[in-house]
């Protein structure tokens, strides 16, 4: 066998390489080490079965770096800026600023540049600050693993793994690096993350019998990102981070991330407004150029209108809302791993959840240990204790409950062998040297235990287990199940002490000894949470591998309405149409396999639902990935946490309900800005088009349009901090671009009514019509135009800023619903600045002139009338199209 001499120095030499994937040398090295003996592999990696010393670990971390994927590194400042400037909205503003500078309008160029800085700069600052805090919170749910350090078992973060570490793997663990197995017991690994193959693969410590061409063919290699489904193993780490097989493909996986419905909605709205702006600007340019005869002035005016019609604050509003929401949710014990999932959380209308720990207290107590006719049996307790005590795999709640129930002296007992639990057999066995024999003690689901038994025992007598008796014996189990107990069967078989190696085939011809029964009482909070979720329009479906009787009782206790439950076996027998109908109508699914959970989630999504899935077990991982929002908990197994989008620090539906509500608040505030921008821009279209054609001068100077838009943009910065009315979050919220278009069409033109009213006021009442008098001097014409432009500048800014308060709520603004302090402050400040500017030292620079006192009486009337009319139309619209 070819070996790699001086392997570790070679590893160290290339350890700093930024090559983000597994190279041919990486794969060759892994194949070579896995093809050698265990001792040779340990020697080549300069380690031992006792693991590394802490001093050596520090040295290797500095040489190899942390066990992290290179593509997950943060963007540099300039890379981040480049990504932000790639936005079509920002590119559009940059073009406008550049053209303005080329034609000599430096002031206009500076103002557009200020808008870009306001949108991009504020977004960057707030996003960076929020991400740092979310990142710090995310470390609380970072996956961990067990290693040997100086011979002692130690729990560390996966990022601290280095080549040469000895890792301890068991059911539920994620493989933290590419490793070579050095010892294993009934060890099965799911490689679906790499291969898509759902069936787990058995791994052993034995080198391949024949030469292999690919690392994936190695029977004694496990790869980063795969998960352990059953058994235990020890393995030595060969490669870490970007040089693992998973590191080679993870970048491509991230690049192919599917857009959420929210991402698609924002993108479609952005391009809708850009197309709208392009048509509008072209028409305005032609009208002004033809009617005024000054094409350079027409170009500048058209560019200013383009800026006014651009929702340039959209990226900032979305980013800040999501980042702020992540921090708010963290305070409610909800950690967001992927920011876009916040909106999806607020949109879910169906929550699929497991039963144990979510609906129940996750505090299992052993209540009964009885023989098959219901009498208390110490022998059943003893055998159950031996089974739970000597198993070396992941001890679940039931095992811990047995061990905590009684303290037996097991000094004279010795573990001979073990058959770990898996989801196919649904049982586990230990073989213990006990009272002169090697006794196989099997514990598991009653049906599976029955299938292995040929006899049963009452007191000291053993009888054949015939079919007629089987039905009678199961009555005690049904009785316990109906009372809400979780029941496991206990069976055994004695073997001579000469037999020391056992397989699953030895789980046969067992003697049924009795049952142990556990109680996991419902959570008091679950009942309240179910009511709150129902009130919020979120239906709950229970998907569990547990039996139907226990699940049905728990569901009734917590108030989940259902008529019947369906089992996984019954589901599997249905055709596609019947399966779809059952998934739609049924609320409780029991005895499901992991793949059936995934199928149910996918079918619910296919039916048009937004689905959240809450789970914390190995068998929940595929369903978590299939859901719109995968939700797990801090105490979940690693593979579940890694598959989830959101991690709860407390396993409670109440906490989740609060997270859903926060997601809806975030979405509501984003929609506020989109509705305001869309309706305002649509209304401005009619005003600008009409004024450009009808007036002998420009209705507003380009610099005034830019200043007006800059102030309006600033007034929107308070939206992420705004209050949200309770009725806006009473039901799931979805992105509806058609509804936004309708809102734009019905609400937008109202502002045009008052724009034209202002035109009429300035033209007739304030005598702007004198502009067309042939005998009037040029200086007087300029003064008349400036007064008109100032009047519209002030009215336009005040009305579109005030309308923010009308659109942000379905209620009567200011009286029944008040904006938050920051929102109120920014809008009032902008309105005050708009009223002050005509009298300020900046008036001449902006082309503004003082307005007569009577003008403010007219504008006050306009504002009141505008507010009332918009509120009336808004209420009609919401009743007509939103059922509000």
Secondary structure as GFF3:
##gff-version 3
##sequence-region A 1 884
A	DSSP	alpha_helix	7	14	.	.	.	ID=ss1
A	DSSP	alpha_helix	24	35	.	.	.	ID=ss2
A	DSSP	alpha_helix	38	44	.	.	.	ID=ss3
A	DSSP	alpha_helix	54	64	.	.	.	ID=ss4
A	DSSP	three_ten_helix	70	72	.	.	.	ID=ss5
A	DSSP	alpha_helix	77	85	.	.	.	ID=ss6
A	DSSP	alpha_helix	88	102	.	.	.	ID=ss7
A	DSSP	alpha_helix	106	116	.	.	.	ID=ss8
A	DSSP	pi_helix	117	121	.	.	.	ID=ss9
A	DSSP	alpha_helix	122	138	.	.	.	ID=ss10
A	DSSP	three_ten_helix	139	141	.	.	.	ID=ss11
A	DSSP	beta_strand	144	149	.	.	.	ID=ss12
A	DSSP	beta_strand	152	157	.	.	.	ID=ss13
A	DSSP	three_ten_helix	158	160	.	.	.	ID=ss14
A	DSSP	beta_strand	166	170	.	.	.	ID=ss15
A	DSSP	beta_strand	178	190	.	.	.	ID=ss16
A	DSSP	alpha_helix	192	195	.	.	.	ID=ss17
A	DSSP	beta_strand	201	203	.	.	.	ID=ss18
A	DSSP	three_ten_helix	215	217	.	.	.	ID=ss19
A	DSSP	beta_strand	221	222	.	.	.	ID=ss20
A	DSSP	beta_strand	227	239	.	.	.	ID=ss21
A	DSSP	three_ten_helix	241	243	.	.	.	ID=ss22
A	DSSP	alpha_helix	245	255	.	.	.	ID=ss23
A	DSSP	alpha_helix	261	292	.	.	.	ID=ss24
A	DSSP	alpha_helix	295	308	.	.	.	ID=ss25
A	DSSP	alpha_helix	314	331	.	.	.	ID=ss26
A	DSSP	beta_strand	334	336	.	.	.	ID=ss27
A	DSSP	alpha_helix	341	347	.	.	.	ID=ss28
A	DSSP	beta_strand	350	353	.	.	.	ID=ss29
A	DSSP	beta_strand	365	371	.	.	.	ID=ss30
A	DSSP	alpha_helix	378	390	.	.	.	ID=ss31
A	DSSP	alpha_helix	397	405	.	.	.	ID=ss32
A	DSSP	beta_strand	414	419	.	.	.	ID=ss33
A	DSSP	beta_strand	427	434	.	.	.	ID=ss34
A	DSSP	beta_strand	437	445	.	.	.	ID=ss35
A	DSSP	alpha_helix	446	452	.	.	.	ID=ss36
A	DSSP	beta_strand	453	458	.	.	.	ID=ss37
A	DSSP	beta_strand	461	464	.	.	.	ID=ss38
A	DSSP	alpha_helix	467	482	.	.	.	ID=ss39
A	DSSP	beta_strand	485	495	.	.	.	ID=ss40
A	DSSP	three_ten_helix	504	506	.	.	.	ID=ss41
A	DSSP	beta_strand	510	519	.	.	.	ID=ss42
A	DSSP	alpha_helix	524	535	.	.	.	ID=ss43
A	DSSP	beta_strand	539	543	.	.	.	ID=ss44
A	DSSP	alpha_helix	548	558	.	.	.	ID=ss45
A	DSSP	beta_strand	565	567	.	.	.	ID=ss46
A	DSSP	alpha_helix	568	572	.	.	.	ID=ss47
A	DSSP	alpha_helix	576	585	.	.	.	ID=ss48
A	DSSP	beta_strand	588	590	.	.	.	ID=ss49
A	DSSP	alpha_helix	594	606	.	.	.	ID=ss50
A	DSSP	beta_strand	611	614	.	.	.	ID=ss51
A	DSSP	three_ten_helix	618	620	.	.	.	ID=ss52
A	DSSP	alpha_helix	621	626	.	.	.	ID=ss53
A	DSSP	beta_strand	629	633	.	.	.	ID=ss54
A	DSSP	alpha_helix	638	643	.	.	.	ID=ss55
A	DSSP	beta_strand	646	648	.	.	.	ID=ss56
A	DSSP	alpha_helix	653	694	.	.	.	ID=ss57
A	DSSP	alpha_helix	702	715	.	.	.	ID=ss58
A	DSSP	three_ten_helix	716	721	.	.	.	ID=ss59
A	DSSP	three_ten_helix	726	729	.	.	.	ID=ss60
A	DSSP	alpha_helix	737	760	.	.	.	ID=ss61
A	DSSP	pi_helix	761	765	.	.	.	ID=ss62
A	DSSP	three_ten_helix	768	772	.	.	.	ID=ss63
A	DSSP	alpha_helix	778	807	.	.	.	ID=ss64
A	DSSP	alpha_helix	821	837	.	.	.	ID=ss65
A	DSSP	alpha_helix	843	846	.	.	.	ID=ss66
A	DSSP	alpha_helix	853	881	.	.	.	ID=ss67
###
